[in-house]
Amino acid sequence: MKELPKMYHRKIDKDIENNSRVYSTMYDTSSSKKASNDFLFINNSDDRNYTVEQKIYNIFNSPNYIYKIDVTIVTDKGSINKRIVGKTKTNLITMDGEYIPINTIRDIYVQR
């Protein structure tokens, strides 16, 4: 087999410092609350002042939501883990095709 020609290259004998440092507050514990069950609160630190409709609006308009998102929904009957894909005026639509009435939801959290 014929040997291919060597490529022209220069030997690097110095430190290259062209990487930039970036600081992100995305995982800063002061800007987002974390519960003991590893739920991520998308809302601000004053999440108790938000209504359920505002929390749902924040979930669907967050950069984490593209098509579906895993949430924990707290209702009068208990808490359930669901994957929601959409919302109507009065209901949340799950991946299984279930409709969960928004007026029965007491709180909603995004899972990690």
Secondary structure, 3 states (H helix, E strand, C coil): CCCCCCCCCCCCCCCCCCCCCCCCCCCCCCCCCECCCCEECCCCCCHHHCCHHHHHHHHHCCCCCCCCEEEEEEECCEEEEEEEEEECCCEEEECCCCEEEHHHEEEEEEEC
